[in-house]
């Protein structure tokens, strides 16, 4: 992931305040999963001038945050949500 595409303050906030919530999720939807999805999302978005990379980083970072609360809703919503938000 190209770190220069994301605002440093945004990235720091998410890493310090949001990522720790993933400890509540099962391993399949924990922080390692989020980091893998971030890497893949940035690979897929590479070269696309319509993508807001701050929004992509945020959307992917939050996409499974509620998995520990309601797994059924999380599965239905998380597949296309990050790219739908970033290209709106």
Rosetta constraint file for C-alpha pairs under 8 A:
AtomPair CA 1 CA 38 HARMONIC 7.47 0.50
AtomPair CA 1 CA 39 HARMONIC 5.38 0.50
AtomPair CA 1 CA 42 HARMONIC 5.71 0.50
AtomPair CA 1 CA 43 HARMONIC 7.01 0.50
AtomPair CA 2 CA 6 HARMONIC 7.98 0.50
AtomPair CA 2 CA 42 HARMONIC 7.60 0.50
AtomPair CA 4 CA 8 HARMONIC 7.99 0.50
AtomPair CA 5 CA 53 HARMONIC 5.98 0.50
AtomPair CA 5 CA 54 HARMONIC 7.27 0.50
AtomPair CA 6 CA 10 HARMONIC 7.33 0.50
AtomPair CA 6 CA 11 HARMONIC 6.66 0.50
AtomPair CA 6 CA 53 HARMONIC 5.91 0.50
AtomPair CA 6 CA 54 HARMONIC 5.04 0.50
AtomPair CA 6 CA 57 HARMONIC 7.19 0.50
AtomPair CA 7 CA 11 HARMONIC 6.23 0.50
AtomPair CA 7 CA 54 HARMONIC 6.45 0.50
AtomPair CA 8 CA 12 HARMONIC 6.06 0.50
AtomPair CA 9 CA 13 HARMONIC 6.11 0.50
AtomPair CA 10 CA 14 HARMONIC 6.25 0.50
AtomPair CA 10 CA 54 HARMONIC 7.61 0.50
AtomPair CA 11 CA 15 HARMONIC 6.07 0.50
AtomPair CA 11 CA 57 HARMONIC 7.91 0.50
AtomPair CA 12 CA 16 HARMONIC 6.02 0.50
AtomPair CA 13 CA 17 HARMONIC 5.78 0.50
AtomPair CA 13 CA 18 HARMONIC 7.46 0.50
AtomPair CA 14 CA 18 HARMONIC 4.85 0.50
AtomPair CA 14 CA 19 HARMONIC 6.31 0.50
AtomPair CA 14 CA 58 HARMONIC 7.65 0.50
AtomPair CA 14 CA 61 HARMONIC 7.44 0.50
AtomPair CA 15 CA 19 HARMONIC 5.25 0.50
AtomPair CA 15 CA 20 HARMONIC 7.66 0.50
AtomPair CA 16 CA 20 HARMONIC 7.11 0.50
AtomPair CA 17 CA 21 HARMONIC 7.65 0.50
AtomPair CA 18 CA 22 HARMONIC 7.55 0.50
AtomPair CA 18 CA 61 HARMONIC 7.67 0.50
AtomPair CA 18 CA 62 HARMONIC 7.60 0.50
AtomPair CA 19 CA 23 HARMONIC 7.85 0.50
AtomPair CA 19 CA 31 HARMONIC 6.38 0.50
AtomPair CA 19 CA 61 HARMONIC 7.44 0.50
AtomPair CA 20 CA 31 HARMONIC 7.82 0.50
AtomPair CA 21 CA 25 HARMONIC 7.78 0.50
AtomPair CA 21 CA 65 HARMONIC 6.92 0.50
AtomPair CA 22 CA 29 HARMONIC 7.37 0.50
AtomPair CA 22 CA 30 HARMONIC 4.94 0.50
AtomPair CA 22 CA 31 HARMONIC 5.51 0.50
AtomPair CA 22 CA 65 HARMONIC 6.29 0.50
AtomPair CA 23 CA 30 HARMONIC 6.14 0.50
AtomPair CA 23 CA 31 HARMONIC 7.09 0.50
AtomPair CA 24 CA 30 HARMONIC 7.72 0.50
AtomPair CA 24 CA 68 HARMONIC 6.14 0.50
AtomPair CA 25 CA 29 HARMONIC 5.89 0.50
AtomPair CA 25 CA 30 HARMONIC 5.46 0.50
AtomPair CA 25 CA 65 HARMONIC 7.87 0.50
AtomPair CA 25 CA 67 HARMONIC 6.05 0.50
AtomPair CA 25 CA 68 HARMONIC 4.80 0.50
AtomPair CA 26 CA 30 HARMONIC 5.93 0.50
AtomPair CA 26 CA 68 HARMONIC 7.20 0.50
AtomPair CA 27 CA 32 HARMONIC 7.97 0.50
AtomPair CA 27 CA 33 HARMONIC 7.92 0.50
AtomPair CA 28 CA 33 HARMONIC 6.49 0.50
AtomPair CA 29 CA 33 HARMONIC 5.49 0.50
AtomPair CA 29 CA 34 HARMONIC 7.13 0.50
AtomPair CA 29 CA 64 HARMONIC 6.58 0.50
AtomPair CA 29 CA 67 HARMONIC 7.13 0.50
AtomPair CA 30 CA 34 HARMONIC 6.60 0.50
AtomPair CA 31 CA 35 HARMONIC 6.17 0.50
AtomPair CA 32 CA 36 HARMONIC 6.19 0.50
AtomPair CA 33 CA 37 HARMONIC 6.17 0.50
AtomPair CA 34 CA 38 HARMONIC 6.07 0.50
AtomPair CA 34 CA 60 HARMONIC 7.03 0.50
AtomPair CA 34 CA 61 HARMONIC 6.25 0.50
AtomPair CA 34 CA 64 HARMONIC 7.83 0.50
AtomPair CA 35 CA 39 HARMONIC 6.23 0.50
AtomPair CA 36 CA 40 HARMONIC 6.25 0.50
AtomPair CA 37 CA 41 HARMONIC 5.88 0.50
AtomPair CA 37 CA 60 HARMONIC 6.96 0.50
AtomPair CA 38 CA 42 HARMONIC 6.18 0.50
AtomPair CA 38 CA 57 HARMONIC 6.79 0.50
AtomPair CA 38 CA 60 HARMONIC 6.13 0.50
AtomPair CA 38 CA 61 HARMONIC 7.29 0.50
AtomPair CA 39 CA 43 HARMONIC 6.29 0.50
AtomPair CA 40 CA 44 HARMONIC 6.18 0.50
AtomPair CA 41 CA 45 HARMONIC 6.09 0.50
AtomPair CA 41 CA 56 HARMONIC 7.75 0.50
AtomPair CA 41 CA 60 HARMONIC 7.83 0.50
AtomPair CA 42 CA 46 HARMONIC 5.89 0.50
AtomPair CA 45 CA 51 HARMONIC 6.92 0.50
AtomPair CA 50 CA 87 HARMONIC 6.40 0.50
AtomPair CA 51 CA 56 HARMONIC 7.38 0.50
AtomPair CA 51 CA 86 HARMONIC 5.71 0.50
AtomPair CA 51 CA 87 HARMONIC 5.85 0.50
AtomPair CA 52 CA 56 HARMONIC 6.22 0.50
AtomPair CA 52 CA 86 HARMONIC 5.74 0.50
AtomPair CA 52 CA 87 HARMONIC 7.42 0.50
AtomPair CA 53 CA 57 HARMONIC 5.99 0.50
AtomPair CA 53 CA 86 HARMONIC 7.65 0.50
AtomPair CA 54 CA 58 HARMONIC 6.20 0.50
AtomPair CA 55 CA 59 HARMONIC 5.94 0.50
AtomPair CA 55 CA 85 HARMONIC 7.47 0.50
AtomPair CA 55 CA 86 HARMONIC 5.73 0.50
AtomPair CA 56 CA 60 HARMONIC 6.05 0.50
AtomPair CA 56 CA 82 HARMONIC 6.06 0.50
AtomPair CA 56 CA 83 HARMONIC 7.04 0.50
AtomPair CA 56 CA 85 HARMONIC 7.66 0.50
AtomPair CA 56 CA 86 HARMONIC 5.60 0.50
AtomPair CA 57 CA 61 HARMONIC 5.95 0.50
AtomPair CA 58 CA 62 HARMONIC 6.24 0.50
AtomPair CA 59 CA 63 HARMONIC 5.86 0.50
AtomPair CA 59 CA 81 HARMONIC 7.50 0.50
AtomPair CA 59 CA 82 HARMONIC 4.99 0.50
AtomPair CA 59 CA 85 HARMONIC 7.33 0.50
AtomPair CA 59 CA 86 HARMONIC 7.92 0.50
AtomPair CA 60 CA 82 HARMONIC 5.67 0.50
AtomPair CA 61 CA 65 HARMONIC 7.82 0.50
AtomPair CA 63 CA 74 HARMONIC 7.85 0.50
AtomPair CA 63 CA 78 HARMONIC 5.64 0.50
AtomPair CA 63 CA 81 HARMONIC 7.58 0.50
AtomPair CA 63 CA 82 HARMONIC 7.28 0.50
AtomPair CA 64 CA 74 HARMONIC 6.25 0.50
AtomPair CA 64 CA 78 HARMONIC 6.82 0.50
AtomPair CA 66 CA 70 HARMONIC 6.36 0.50
AtomPair CA 66 CA 71 HARMONIC 7.49 0.50
AtomPair CA 66 CA 74 HARMONIC 6.65 0.50
AtomPair CA 67 CA 71 HARMONIC 4.80 0.50
AtomPair CA 67 CA 74 HARMONIC 5.60 0.50
AtomPair CA 70 CA 74 HARMONIC 6.47 0.50
AtomPair CA 71 CA 75 HARMONIC 6.25 0.50
AtomPair CA 72 CA 76 HARMONIC 6.61 0.50
AtomPair CA 73 CA 77 HARMONIC 6.29 0.50
AtomPair CA 74 CA 78 HARMONIC 5.92 0.50
AtomPair CA 75 CA 79 HARMONIC 7.30 0.50
AtomPair CA 77 CA 81 HARMONIC 6.41 0.50
AtomPair CA 78 CA 82 HARMONIC 7.48 0.50
AtomPair CA 80 CA 84 HARMONIC 6.16 0.50
AtomPair CA 81 CA 85 HARMONIC 6.08 0.50
AtomPair CA 82 CA 86 HARMONIC 6.25 0.50
AtomPair CA 83 CA 87 HARMONIC 6.15 0.50
AtomPair CA 84 CA 88 HARMONIC 6.23 0.50
